[in-house]
Amino acid sequence: MSPDDVLIACQDAALTFGRGPNAVVAVHGAALRIRSGDRIAIVGRSGSGKSSLLHLLAGLERPTSGTVTWPGLTGPRDIGLVFQGDSLIPALDVVENTALPLVLTGVPEDRAREAALAALAQVDAADLDDRLPEEISGGQAQRVAAARVLAQAPRVILADEPTGRLDHATGGRVLDALLTAAHATGAALVVTTHDPAVAARLTVRRTMREGRLLPADVTATEPAQQTTISPQEHS
């Protein structure tokens, strides 16, 4: 696929919750095109509309006006989501949670488990494989959520504050894994964050302010360097 081919196109997309005097406009007329290989940071304070925009891009919400289309994608497996909040299923252990999206798309269980274990190793969480979500910390759960996306090898990775609940070292490890996976597969990576250090590691930065997506404000001139994290460093 040519780098010029658009995977997701967002044109004048707005998202409003509620009606009448109680209506809240979460996103105002956003325009964004995502192509293979893109590394985009959506930067903004809490409540600025970053998560709502990501939900529009993923198809989890329909725009109130404007359009969001997926011209370069063929199905939901092409998009991998790392959510900000808890997203693990309590009754499944860590490896089962990680393998679940693959199983749901028809991948044989043994192959799905193998891919899940490899992805967990990428985020230094292979030793958690047989634990239930209630037996791991919030930071560990966020690493498992990242591994679940990595196992899918999606065309687009959408990560909502993937390092927000992690210490600096563990957050660096998760971001390393997302960047490495995106580079290996040619996937686009879009990360929402309020952390300038995280945003600096992606090529393009877009600011979200009061629901409005501002034009690109920074373009990196050199590839971001990965952080080397010791296997002993856990959240």
C-alpha positions as protocol buffer text, in pm:
chain_id: "A"
residue {
  index: 1
  type: MET
  ca { x: 0 y: 0 z: 0 }
}
residue {
  index: 2
  type: SER
  ca { x: 123 y: 347 z: -89 }
}
residue {
  index: 3
  type: PRO
  ca { x: 191 y: 584 z: 205 }
}
residue {
  index: 4
  type: ASP
  ca { x: -48 y: 825 z: 31 }
}
residue {
  index: 5
  type: ASP
  ca { x: -342 y: 585 z: 67 }
}
residue {
  index: 6
  type: VAL
  ca { x: -581 y: 701 z: 338 }
}
residue {
  index: 7
  type: LEU
  ca { x: -683 y: 444 z: 599 }
}
residue {
  index: 8
  type: ILE
  ca { x: -921 y: 667 z: 797 }
}
residue {
  index: 9
  type: ALA
  ca { x: -1066 y: 1001 z: 685 }
}
residue {
  index: 10
  type: CYS
  ca { x: -1236 y: 1236 z: 927 }
}
residue {
  index: 11
  type: GLN
  ca { x: -1398 y: 1542 z: 763 }
}
residue {
  index: 12
  type: ASP
  ca { x: -1574 y: 1817 z: 963 }
}
residue {
  index: 13
  type: ALA
  ca { x: -1678 y: 1551 z: 1213 }
}
residue {
  index: 14
  type: ALA
  ca { x: -1865 y: 1670 z: 1519 }
}
residue {
  index: 15
  type: LEU
  ca { x: -1995 y: 1476 z: 1817 }
}
residue {
  index: 16
  type: THR
  ca { x: -2265 y: 1605 z: 2051 }
}
residue {
  index: 17
  type: PHE
  ca { x: -2400 y: 1429 z: 2357 }
}
residue {
  index: 18
  type: GLY
  ca { x: -2753 y: 1509 z: 2466 }
}
residue {
  index: 19
  type: ARG
  ca { x: -3003 y: 1755 z: 2323 }
}
residue {
  index: 20
  type: GLY
  ca { x: -3134 y: 2102 z: 2383 }
}
residue {
  index: 21
  type: PRO
  ca { x: -2989 y: 2316 z: 2663 }
}
residue {
  index: 22
  type: ASN
  ca { x: -2814 y: 2014 z: 2815 }
}
residue {
  index: 23
  type: ALA
  ca { x: -2629 y: 1922 z: 2495 }
}
residue {
  index: 24
  type: VAL
  ca { x: -2250 y: 1896 z: 2520 }
}
residue {
  index: 25
  type: VAL
  ca { x: -2037 y: 1928 z: 2209 }
}
residue {
  index: 26
  type: ALA
  ca { x: -1741 y: 1694 z: 2261 }
}
residue {
  index: 27
  type: VAL
  ca { x: -1587 y: 1737 z: 1914 }
}
residue {
  index: 28
  type: HIS
  ca { x: -1628 y: 2038 z: 1682 }
}
residue {
  index: 29
  type: GLY
  ca { x: -1577 y: 1980 z: 1308 }
}
residue {
  index: 30
  type: ALA
  ca { x: -1255 y: 1778 z: 1324 }
}
residue {
  index: 31
  type: ALA
  ca { x: -1055 y: 1707 z: 1007 }
}
residue {
  index: 32
  type: LEU
  ca { x: -790 y: 1436 z: 1005 }
}
residue {
  index: 33
  type: ARG
  ca { x: -651 y: 1183 z: 758 }
}
residue {
  index: 34
  type: ILE
  ca { x: -459 y: 879 z: 877 }
}
residue {
  index: 35
  type: ARG
  ca { x: -226 y: 695 z: 640 }
}
residue {
  index: 36
  type: SER
  ca { x: -4 y: 389 z: 671 }
}
residue {
  index: 37
  type: GLY
  ca { x: 304 y: 465 z: 875 }
}
residue {
  index: 38
  type: ASP
  ca { x: 162 y: 778 z: 1038 }
}
residue {
  index: 39
  type: ARG
  ca { x: 269 y: 852 z: 1396 }
}
residue {
  index: 40
  type: ILE
  ca { x: 25 y: 1105 z: 1536 }
}
residue {
  index: 41
  type: ALA
  ca { x: -9 y: 1240 z: 1890 }
}
residue {
  index: 42
  type: ILE
  ca { x: -336 y: 1407 z: 1987 }
}
residue {
  index: 43
  type: VAL
  ca { x: -239 y: 1631 z: 2277 }
}
residue {
  index: 44
  type: GLY
  ca { x: -472 y: 1804 z: 2519 }
}
residue {
  index: 45
  type: ARG
  ca { x: -593 y: 1839 z: 2872 }
}
residue {
  index: 46
  type: SER
  ca { x: -844 y: 1607 z: 3033 }
}
residue {
  index: 47
  type: GLY
  ca { x: -1189 y: 1685 z: 2896 }
}
residue {
  index: 48
  type: SER
  ca { x: -1057 y: 1843 z: 2576 }
}
residue {
  index: 49
  type: GLY
  ca { x: -1229 y: 1583 z: 2355 }
}
residue {
  index: 50
  type: LYS
  ca { x: -934 y: 1354 z: 2278 }
}
residue {
  index: 51
  type: SER
  ca { x: -1109 y: 1031 z: 2375 }
}
residue {
  index: 52
  type: SER
  ca { x: -1428 y: 1131 z: 2191 }
}
residue {
  index: 53
  type: LEU
  ca { x: -1227 y: 1192 z: 1875 }
}
residue {
  index: 54
  type: LEU
  ca { x: -1060 y: 852 z: 1908 }
}
residue {
  index: 55
  type: HIS
  ca { x: -1402 y: 688 z: 1947 }
}
residue {
  index: 56
  type: LEU
  ca { x: -1513 y: 856 z: 1623 }
}
residue {
  index: 57
  type: LEU
  ca { x: -1203 y: 731 z: 1442 }
}
residue {
  index: 58
  type: ALA
  ca { x: -1265 y: 376 z: 1570 }
}
residue {
  index: 59
  type: GLY
  ca { x: -1633 y: 380 z: 1473 }
}
residue {
  index: 60
  type: LEU
  ca { x: -1745 y: 343 z: 1835 }
}
residue {
  index: 61
  type: GLU
  ca { x: -1944 y: 667 z: 1801 }
}
residue {
  index: 62
  type: ARG
  ca { x: -2120 y: 805 z: 1495 }
}
residue {
  index: 63
  type: PRO
  ca { x: -2058 y: 1172 z: 1414 }
}
residue {
  index: 64
  type: THR
  ca { x: -2349 y: 1407 z: 1482 }
}
residue {
  index: 65
  type: SER
  ca { x: -2245 y: 1589 z: 1167 }
}
residue {
  index: 66
  type: GLY
  ca { x: -1964 y: 1552 z: 915 }
}
residue {
  index: 67
  type: THR
  ca { x: -1818 y: 1215 z: 819 }
}
residue {
  index: 68
  type: VAL
  ca { x: -1573 y: 950 z: 932 }
}
residue {
  index: 69
  type: THR
  ca { x: -1483 y: 688 z: 670 }
}
residue {
  index: 70
  type: TRP
  ca { x: -1237 y: 399 z: 650 }
}
residue {
  index: 71
  type: PRO
  ca { x: -1142 y: 381 z: 280 }
}
residue {
  index: 72
  type: GLY
  ca { x: -822 y: 183 z: 333 }
}
residue {
  index: 73
  type: LEU
  ca { x: -954 y: -71 z: 584 }
}
residue {
  index: 74
  type: THR
  ca { x: -1154 y: -390 z: 536 }
}
residue {
  index: 75
  type: GLY
  ca { x: -1297 y: -464 z: 880 }
}
residue {
  index: 76
  type: PRO
  ca { x: -1284 y: -412 z: 1258 }
}
residue {
  index: 77
  type: ARG
  ca { x: -977 y: -634 z: 1299 }
}
residue {
  index: 78
  type: ASP
  ca { x: -783 y: -369 z: 1104 }
}
residue {
  index: 79
  type: ILE
  ca { x: -815 y: -132 z: 1402 }
}
residue {
  index: 80
  type: GLY
  ca { x: -660 y: -206 z: 1741 }
}
residue {
  index: 81
  type: LEU
  ca { x: -776 y: -7 z: 2043 }
}
residue {
  index: 82
  type: VAL
  ca { x: -593 y: 56 z: 2369 }
}
residue {
  index: 83
  type: PHE
  ca { x: -852 y: 207 z: 2604 }
}
residue {
  index: 84
  type: GLN
  ca { x: -779 y: 448 z: 2886 }
}
residue {
  index: 85
  type: GLY
  ca { x: -991 y: 270 z: 3146 }
}
residue {
  index: 86
  type: ASP
  ca { x: -1020 y: -90 z: 3257 }
}
residue {
  index: 87
  type: SER
  ca { x: -1099 y: -310 z: 2957 }
}
residue {
  index: 88
  type: LEU
  ca { x: -1007 y: -662 z: 3066 }
}
residue {
  index: 89
  type: ILE
  ca { x: -1276 y: -925 z: 3114 }
}
residue {
  index: 90
  type: PRO
  ca { x: -1273 y: -1031 z: 3483 }
}
residue {
  index: 91
  type: ALA
  ca { x: -1350 y: -1401 z: 3420 }
}
residue {
  index: 92
  type: LEU
  ca { x: -1060 y: -1451 z: 3175 }
}
residue {
  index: 93
  type: ASP
  ca { x: -694 y: -1476 z: 3271 }
}
residue {
  index: 94
  type: VAL
  ca { x: -435 y: -1246 z: 3116 }
}
residue {
  index: 95
  type: VAL
  ca { x: -342 y: -1465 z: 2819 }
}
residue {
  index: 96
  type: GLU
  ca { x: -709 y: -1538 z: 2745 }
}
residue {
  index: 97
  type: ASN
  ca { x: -785 y: -1164 z: 2753 }
}
residue {
  index: 98
  type: THR
  ca { x: -495 y: -1097 z: 2519 }
}
residue {
  index: 99
  type: ALA
  ca { x: -596 y: -1371 z: 2274 }
}
residue {
  index: 100
  type: LEU
  ca { x: -970 y: -1294 z: 2278 }
}
residue {
  index: 101
  type: PRO
  ca { x: -987 y: -1054 z: 1978 }
}
residue {
  index: 102
  type: LEU
  ca { x: -807 y: -1309 z: 1763 }
}
residue {
  index: 103
  type: VAL
  ca { x: -1034 y: -1593 z: 1874 }
}
residue {
  index: 104
  type: LEU
  ca { x: -1341 y: -1380 z: 1799 }
}
residue {
  index: 105
  type: THR
  ca { x: -1218 y: -1327 z: 1442 }
}
residue {
  index: 106
  type: GLY
  ca { x: -1175 y: -1702 z: 1385 }
}
residue {
  index: 107
  type: VAL
  ca { x: -807 y: -1758 z: 1463 }
}
residue {
  index: 108
  type: PRO
  ca { x: -755 y: -2110 z: 1609 }
}
residue {
  index: 109
  type: GLU
  ca { x: -709 y: -2100 z: 1985 }
}
residue {
  index: 110
  type: ASP
  ca { x: -355 y: -2243 z: 1983 }
}
residue {
  index: 111
  type: ARG
  ca { x: -236 y: -1983 z: 1730 }
}
residue {
  index: 112
  type: ALA
  ca { x: -417 y: -1707 z: 1918 }
}
residue {
  index: 113
  type: ARG
  ca { x: -251 y: -1812 z: 2244 }
}
residue {
  index: 114
  type: GLU
  ca { x: 92 y: -1819 z: 2080 }
}
residue {
  index: 115
  type: ALA
  ca { x: 43 y: -1467 z: 1942 }
}
residue {
  index: 116
  type: ALA
  ca { x: -86 y: -1349 z: 2281 }
}
residue {
  index: 117
  type: LEU
  ca { x: 216 y: -1483 z: 2469 }
}
residue {
  index: 118
  type: ALA
  ca { x: 455 y: -1317 z: 2219 }
}
residue {
  index: 119
  type: ALA
  ca { x: 272 y: -985 z: 2259 }
}
residue {
  index: 120
  type: LEU
  ca { x: 279 y: -1010 z: 2639 }
}
residue {
  index: 121
  type: ALA
  ca { x: 654 y: -1066 z: 2623 }
}
residue {
  index: 122
  type: GLN
  ca { x: 687 y: -745 z: 2419 }
}
residue {
  index: 123
  type: VAL
  ca { x: 545 y: -542 z: 2709 }
}
residue {
  index: 124
  type: ASP
  ca { x: 729 y: -742 z: 2977 }
}
residue {
  index: 125
  type: ALA
  ca { x: 410 y: -911 z: 3103 }
}
residue {
  index: 126
  type: ALA
  ca { x: 461 y: -1274 z: 3003 }
}
residue {
  index: 127
  type: ASP
  ca { x: 486 y: -1374 z: 3369 }
}
residue {
  index: 128
  type: LEU
  ca { x: 128 y: -1255 z: 3425 }
}
residue {
  index: 129
  type: ASP
  ca { x: -22 y: -1500 z: 3175 }
}
residue {
  index: 130
  type: ASP
  ca { x: -225 y: -1713 z: 3418 }
}
residue {
  index: 131
  type: ARG
  ca { x: -344 y: -1434 z: 3648 }
}
residue {
  index: 132
  type: LEU
  ca { x: -693 y: -1288 z: 3657 }
}
residue {
  index: 133
  type: PRO
  ca { x: -740 y: -911 z: 3613 }
}
residue {
  index: 134
  type: GLU
  ca { x: -822 y: -874 z: 3984 }
}
residue {
  index: 135
  type: GLU
  ca { x: -479 y: -1019 z: 4067 }
}
residue {
  index: 136
  type: ILE
  ca { x: -276 y: -757 z: 3878 }
}
residue {
  index: 137
  type: SER
  ca { x: -219 y: -386 z: 3927 }
}
residue {
  index: 138
  type: GLY
  ca { x: -371 y: -109 z: 3719 }
}
residue {
  index: 139
  type: GLY
  ca { x: -40 y: -49 z: 3547 }
}
residue {
  index: 140
  type: GLN
  ca { x: -2 y: -416 z: 3465 }
}
residue {
  index: 141
  type: ALA
  ca { x: -357 y: -420 z: 3328 }
}
residue {
  index: 142
  type: GLN
  ca { x: -267 y: -134 z: 3095 }
}
residue {
  index: 143
  type: ARG
  ca { x: 31 y: -328 z: 2964 }
}
residue {
  index: 144
  type: VAL
  ca { x: -193 y: -629 z: 2902 }
}
residue {
  index: 145
  type: ALA
  ca { x: -438 y: -405 z: 2714 }
}
residue {
  index: 146
  type: ALA
  ca { x: -150 y: -289 z: 2493 }
}
residue {
  index: 147
  type: ALA
  ca { x: -42 y: -650 z: 2437 }
}
residue {
  index: 148
  type: ARG
  ca { x: -394 y: -743 z: 2330 }
}
residue {
  index: 149
  type: VAL
  ca { x: -369 y: -486 z: 2050 }
}
residue {
  index: 150
  type: LEU
  ca { x: -18 y: -592 z: 1951 }
}
residue {
  index: 151
  type: ALA
  ca { x: -135 y: -954 z: 1914 }
}
residue {
  index: 152
  type: GLN
  ca { x: -389 y: -843 z: 1653 }
}
residue {
  index: 153
  type: ALA
  ca { x: -124 y: -683 z: 1426 }
}
residue {
  index: 154
  type: PRO
  ca { x: -379 y: -419 z: 1317 }
}
residue {
  index: 155
  type: ARG
  ca { x: -341 y: -170 z: 1032 }
}
residue {
  index: 156
  type: VAL
  ca { x: -423 y: 120 z: 1267 }
}
residue {
  index: 157
  type: ILE
  ca { x: -347 y: 139 z: 1639 }
}
residue {
  index: 158
  type: LEU
  ca { x: -555 y: 388 z: 1838 }
}
residue {
  index: 159
  type: ALA
  ca { x: -423 y: 429 z: 2193 }
}
residue {
  index: 160
  type: ASP
  ca { x: -609 y: 644 z: 2447 }
}
residue {
  index: 161
  type: GLU
  ca { x: -361 y: 768 z: 2710 }
}
residue {
  index: 162
  type: PRO
  ca { x: -175 y: 433 z: 2705 }
}
residue {
  index: 163
  type: THR
  ca { x: 86 y: 556 z: 2956 }
}
residue {
  index: 164
  type: GLY
  ca { x: -145 y: 768 z: 3172 }
}
residue {
  index: 165
  type: ARG
  ca { x: -164 y: 518 z: 3460 }
}
residue {
  index: 166
  type: LEU
  ca { x: 196 y: 400 z: 3443 }
}
residue {
  index: 167
  type: ASP
  ca { x: 523 y: 510 z: 3597 }
}
residue {
  index: 168
  type: HIS
  ca { x: 777 y: 664 z: 3360 }
}
residue {
  index: 169
  type: ALA
  ca { x: 979 y: 345 z: 3303 }
}
residue {
  index: 170
  type: THR
  ca { x: 680 y: 119 z: 3243 }
}
residue {
  index: 171
  type: GLY
  ca { x: 511 y: 381 z: 3027 }
}
residue {
  index: 172
  type: GLY
  ca { x: 824 y: 397 z: 2815 }
}
residue {
  index: 173
  type: ARG
  ca { x: 817 y: 20 z: 2775 }
}
residue {
  index: 174
  type: VAL
  ca { x: 453 y: 25 z: 2657 }
}
residue {
  index: 175
  type: LEU
  ca { x: 520 y: 308 z: 2412 }
}
residue {
  index: 176
  type: ASP
  ca { x: 830 y: 124 z: 2285 }
}
residue {
  index: 177
  type: ALA
  ca { x: 614 y: -182 z: 2218 }
}
residue {
  index: 178
  type: LEU
  ca { x: 349 y: 18 z: 2033 }
}
residue {
  index: 179
  type: LEU
  ca { x: 608 y: 197 z: 1819 }
}
residue {
  index: 180
  type: THR
  ca { x: 795 y: -127 z: 1745 }
}
residue {
  index: 181
  type: ALA
  ca { x: 476 y: -307 z: 1645 }
}
residue {
  index: 182
  type: ALA
  ca { x: 364 y: -19 z: 1425 }
}
residue {
  index: 183
  type: HIS
  ca { x: 704 y: -5 z: 1255 }
}
residue {
  index: 184
  type: ALA
  ca { x: 717 y: -381 z: 1197 }
}
residue {
  index: 185
  type: THR
  ca { x: 373 y: -397 z: 1035 }
}
residue {
  index: 186
  type: GLY
  ca { x: 360 y: -53 z: 871 }
}
residue {
  index: 187
  type: ALA
  ca { x: 57 y: 31 z: 1085 }
}
residue {
  index: 188
  type: ALA
  ca { x: -51 y: 384 z: 1162 }
}
residue {
  index: 189
  type: LEU
  ca { x: -31 y: 481 z: 1530 }
}
residue {
  index: 190
  type: VAL
  ca { x: -249 y: 750 z: 1689 }
}
residue {
  index: 191
  type: VAL
  ca { x: -194 y: 822 z: 2058 }
}
residue {
  index: 192
  type: THR
  ca { x: -390 y: 1061 z: 2279 }
}
residue {
  index: 193
  type: THR
  ca { x: -187 y: 1203 z: 2565 }
}
residue {
  index: 194
  type: HIS
  ca { x: -147 y: 1495 z: 2800 }
}
residue {
  index: 195
  type: ASP
  ca { x: 225 y: 1415 z: 2843 }
}
residue {
  index: 196
  type: PRO
  ca { x: 462 y: 1624 z: 2625 }
}
residue {
  index: 197
  type: ALA
  ca { x: 734 y: 1358 z: 2659 }
}
residue {
  index: 198
  type: VAL
  ca { x: 503 y: 1097 z: 2503 }
}
residue {
  index: 199
  type: ALA
  ca { x: 393 y: 1334 z: 2226 }
}
residue {
  index: 200
  type: ALA
  ca { x: 756 y: 1415 z: 2143 }
}
residue {
  index: 201
  type: ARG
  ca { x: 817 y: 1054 z: 2041 }
}
residue {
  index: 202
  type: LEU
  ca { x: 561 y: 1069 z: 1761 }
}
residue {
  index: 203
  type: THR
  ca { x: 617 y: 1244 z: 1431 }
}
residue {
  index: 204
  type: VAL
  ca { x: 315 y: 1473 z: 1416 }
}
residue {
  index: 205
  type: ARG
  ca { x: 146 y: 1649 z: 1705 }
}
residue {
  index: 206
  type: ARG
  ca { x: -211 y: 1778 z: 1692 }
}
residue {
  index: 207
  type: THR
  ca { x: -357 y: 1976 z: 1979 }
}
residue {
  index: 208
  type: MET
  ca { x: -713 y: 1924 z: 2101 }
}
residue {
  index: 209
  type: ARG
  ca { x: -859 y: 2226 z: 2278 }
}
residue {
  index: 210
  type: GLU
  ca { x: -1219 y: 2253 z: 2398 }
}
residue {
  index: 211
  type: GLY
  ca { x: -1329 y: 1993 z: 2144 }
}
residue {
  index: 212
  type: ARG
  ca { x: -1145 y: 2150 z: 1851 }
}
residue {
  index: 213
  type: LEU
  ca { x: -861 y: 1974 z: 1671 }
}
residue {
  index: 214
  type: LEU
  ca { x: -603 y: 2236 z: 1580 }
}
residue {
  index: 215
  type: PRO
  ca { x: -372 y: 2212 z: 1275 }
}
residue {
  index: 216
  type: ALA
  ca { x: -48 y: 2015 z: 1305 }
}
residue {
  index: 217
  type: ASP
  ca { x: 185 y: 2220 z: 1521 }
}
residue {
  index: 218
  type: VAL
  ca { x: 506 y: 2016 z: 1543 }
}
residue {
  index: 219
  type: THR
  ca { x: 682 y: 1775 z: 1310 }
}
residue {
  index: 220
  type: ALA
  ca { x: 980 y: 1581 z: 1440 }
}
residue {
  index: 221
  type: THR
  ca { x: 1292 y: 1600 z: 1226 }
}
residue {
  index: 222
  type: GLU
  ca { x: 1453 y: 1281 z: 1359 }
}
residue {
  index: 223
  type: PRO
  ca { x: 1310 y: 942 z: 1464 }
}
residue {
  index: 224
  type: ALA
  ca { x: 1236 y: 916 z: 1835 }
}
residue {
  index: 225
  type: GLN
  ca { x: 1476 y: 700 z: 2029 }
}
residue {
  index: 226
  type: GLN
  ca { x: 1339 y: 402 z: 2214 }
}
residue {
  index: 227
  type: THR
  ca { x: 1375 y: 372 z: 2589 }
}
residue {
  index: 228
  type: THR
  ca { x: 1563 y: 71 z: 2718 }
}
residue {
  index: 229
  type: ILE
  ca { x: 1378 y: -80 z: 3012 }
}
residue {
  index: 230
  type: SER
  ca { x: 1506 y: -350 z: 3241 }
}
residue {
  index: 231
  type: PRO
  ca { x: 1287 y: -665 z: 3257 }
}
residue {
  index: 232
  type: GLN
  ca { x: 1275 y: -616 z: 3634 }
}
residue {
  index: 233
  type: GLU
  ca { x: 1094 y: -282 z: 3609 }
}
residue {
  index: 234
  type: HIS
  ca { x: 721 y: -334 z: 3657 }
}
residue {
  index: 235
  type: SER
  ca { x: 435 y: -104 z: 3748 }
}
